[in-house]
Amino acid sequence: MKRILLTLTVIVVGLSVIAPDASAQTGKSNNGTSGIDKMMADWHKDMAEFRARSAEDRRLEELTDSLAGIQARAALKNQDFVFEASSVQFRSGAPIFVNSTTTFISVKGNRAVVQISPSNFASGPNGVGGVTVDGIISDQQIRTDSKGRTTFSMSVMGIGINAQVEIYMYPGTNQANATVYPNFNSNTVWLQGEIVPYENSNVFEGSSL
């Protein structure tokens, strides 16, 4: 009987020692789960804030592009604009990135300037790495198709140039492409860039032919 009582006493003491440890382990486990849940909640919150900021940035960018497009179309209609090129491509080569301040097509009233300066190293005839020609425009037309794409075309005639020029502008933006078709040879030139009102342009005009 004494032996049985001694055994029961040992078991009860053992359980009293183990119980707090088990409770502590359970607490630790619960705390760990709570920490993960909080971390995930914070992550979801950060992502939601990031998506909200990104959406707002996109809306502002779209608004800016739309405003630039409206201004560009008005400038085309008034024949008071500059096509500032970011790249130029000749018939026998790949597109070349260029400086928009020195490669451009400008129209002011009935005068047009076409300046192609693909080189930043050689001065060229115009002093800024290429050729500058100017002339009087005629047969100018502006039209917009059913998809909102605007085309401006004109003939440019002068001492250094006799060409057909076409500018294509995409809807909702001032981004555009341009093609220059010289009438005296087949050296067609393609340009990519954007259209800005003449007074907002910062181009540098070199010495014309």
TIVO-577025 format. One line per field, with one value per residue (C-alpha): z, y negated, x. Coordinates in pm, whole numbers, padded with zeros to 5 digits. Each point is the difference from the previous one (the first is absolute). Example, Ala and Ser with C-alpha at 12.3 -4.5 7.8 and 13.67 -1.06 7.14 Angstrom:
2
c3 = c(00780 -00066)
c2 = c(00450 -00344)
c1 = c(01230 00137)
REM end
This chain:
209
c3 = c(00000 00090 -00330 -00192 00183 -00071 -00369 -00019 00175 -00256 -00289 00140 00058 -00349 -00156 00196 -00139 -00359 -00017 00016 -00261 -00234 00054 -00075 -00317 -00107 00069 -00209 -00283 00015 00008 -00307 -00190 00097 -00120 -00342 -00031 00082 -00250 -00274 00087 -00020 -00336 -00142 00124 -00160 -00330 00001 00060 -00277 -00248 00092 -00058 -00330 -00121 00088 -00179 -00310 00007 00026 -00285 -00219 00080 -00087 -00328 -00089 00064 -00205 -00283 00003 -00013 -00281 -00216 00049 -00098 -00313 -00099 00049 -00185 00302 00125 00023 -00048 00233 -00107 00236 -00276 -00373 -00256 -00354 -00271 00033 00377 00345 00216 00158 00326 -00041 00204 -00027 00019 -00323 -00203 -00067 -00244 00079 -00154 00064 -00225 -00357 00084 00077 00117 -00028 00196 00015 00227 00068 00112 00332 -00108 -00350 -00051 -00345 -00241 00262 00279 00228 -00152 -00307 -00253 00042 -00283 -00002 -00245 -00059 00062 -00226 -00048 00376 00126 00341 00051 00277 -00065 00184 00250 00100 -00185 -00143 -00317 -00102 -00350 -00193 -00287 00083 -00277 00033 -00107 00209 00003 -00219 00183 00121 00380 00188 00378 00175 00357 00224 00195 00364 -00016 -00181 -00111 -00378 -00301 -00299 -00352 -00236 -00371 -00205 -00351 -00159 00134 00191 00328 00211 00369 00285 00339 00336 00266 00138 -00101 00215 -00059 -00169 00300 00232 -00209 00089 -00332 -00133 -00368 -00184 -00316 -00287 -00355)
c2 = c(00000 -00239 00084 -00089 -00332 -00084 00073 -00219 -00283 00013 -00005 -00301 -00196 00083 -00120 -00324 -00065 00096 -00197 -00349 00105 00120 -00321 -00201 00197 -00058 -00372 -00011 00180 -00240 -00300 00131 00044 -00349 -00143 00163 -00118 -00357 00014 00122 -00264 -00272 00139 -00005 -00356 -00113 00164 -00165 -00340 00068 00095 -00312 -00219 00176 -00051 -00369 -00034 00165 -00236 -00302 00133 00057 -00349 -00152 00194 -00102 -00368 00020 00164 -00275 -00269 00181 00032 -00366 -00088 00218 -00166 -00346 00094 -00109 00308 00189 00374 00082 00328 00265 00234 -00010 00279 -00010 00248 00196 00020 00057 -00272 -00239 -00178 -00375 -00318 -00153 -00352 00046 00241 -00135 -00123 -00342 -00186 -00364 -00144 00081 00065 00344 00112 00358 00067 00346 00024 00367 -00060 -00144 00006 -00154 -00360 00056 -00274 -00152 -00008 00236 00340 00008 -00199 -00282 -00101 -00239 -00086 -00113 00245 00067 00258 00047 00227 00125 00287 00237 00353 00196 00133 -00347 00007 -00340 -00050 -00329 -00015 -00279 -00076 -00195 -00188 -00204 -00036 00295 00213 00122 00270 00141 00025 00204 00003 00261 -00060 00261 -00064 -00107 -00105 -00230 00293 00010 00138 -00202 00088 -00226 00093 -00202 -00063 00007 00338 00308 -00084 00026 -00082 00133 -00168 00071 -00261 -00233 -00318 -00313 -00354 -00218 -00229 00297 00143 -00028 00106 -00148 -00092 00032 -00170 00080 00087)
c1 = c(00000 00279 00169 -00321 -00036 00364 -00051 -00310 00182 00283 -00247 -00190 00320 00118 -00323 00015 00349 -00087 -00327 00158 00257 -00274 -00191 00311 00061 -00362 00040 00313 -00176 -00293 00231 00184 -00325 -00113 00332 -00036 -00359 00105 00286 -00235 -00259 00268 00116 -00353 -00044 00328 -00093 -00343 00162 00254 -00274 -00194 00306 00076 -00356 00018 00336 -00149 -00298 00230 00217 -00305 -00127 00339 00017 -00355 00074 00321 -00199 -00264 00268 00184 -00312 -00080 00358 -00026 -00326 00153 00321 00200 00184 00327 00043 00292 00159 00136 00120 00063 00025 00133 -00092 00325 00030 -00146 -00156 00250 -00073 00042 -00014 -00348 00145 00195 -00219 -00347 -00263 -00142 -00293 -00072 -00269 00103 00369 00141 00342 00120 00318 00158 00305 00077 00360 00113 00365 00018 -00107 -00156 -00111 -00232 00257 -00197 00067 -00220 -00200 -00250 -00232 -00293 -00274 -00355 -00282 -00297 -00276 -00021 -00277 -00105 -00242 -00107 -00124 -00270 00255 00116 00334 00092 00203 00160 00148 00170 00232 00315 00181 00315 00361 00117 -00312 -00280 -00188 -00328 -00031 -00257 -00045 -00214 -00117 -00161 -00323 00022 00365 00244 00219 00043 00185 00113 00114 00194 -00019 00252 -00130 00344 00125 -00113 00174 -00316 00045 -00217 -00013 -00158 -00065 -00262 -00180 00008 -00130 00261 00035 00066 00282 00368 00153 00322 -00005 00328 00121 -00236 00105)
REM end
